[in-house]
Amino acid sequence: MAENFSFDIISDFERQELVNALDQVKREISQRYDLKGTDTSVDLDKENIIITTNSELTLNAVNDIVRQKAIKRNLSLKIFDYGEIVIVSGNKVRQTIQLKQGINQEIAKKISKNIRDQIKKINVSINGETLRVSSKSKNDLQLAIRLINELEESLNIPLKANNFR
């Protein structure tokens, strides 16, 4: 009987790495001359990063720092979904950055269809927010991983191949 090989497609990030990156952002904000006295706060809750500061200029500078620190910590910039800039009381601006995690059903169906159209002898099943790709050929699975890397660019979500067995 032939053995079946498989892997999972996930869209996830290391939360602790994000926490560490935001700690570095806060440290840099407190030390940078151009950001001192701007009363800037960077807060992380379960699904969002909330940046509050005194102008759009400093908000853009803080966003640049967040991106730099995320890259250094091997976090994909695709996990950030930038919300609108909102003016709040006291001439302050606030921006909420939603953290993308998981693959929704619509995108999962697109990924599944694309893989099955390109590689014939492969099975793709949707399990909640992950996809399981299985085949009797390791070569087909490696082709599927390459396809996923190409799809990641067009879908603008971070995708990873996980649990290769």
Secondary structure, DSSP 8 states (H G I E B T S, - for coil): ----EEEEEE----HHHHHHHHHHHHHHHHH-GGGTTS--EEEE-SSEEEEEES-HHHHHHHHHHHHHHHHHTT--GGGEEEEEEEEETTTEEEEEEEE--S--HHHHHHHHHHHHHH-SS-EEEEETTEEEEEES-HHHHHHHHHHHHHHHHHHTS--EEE---
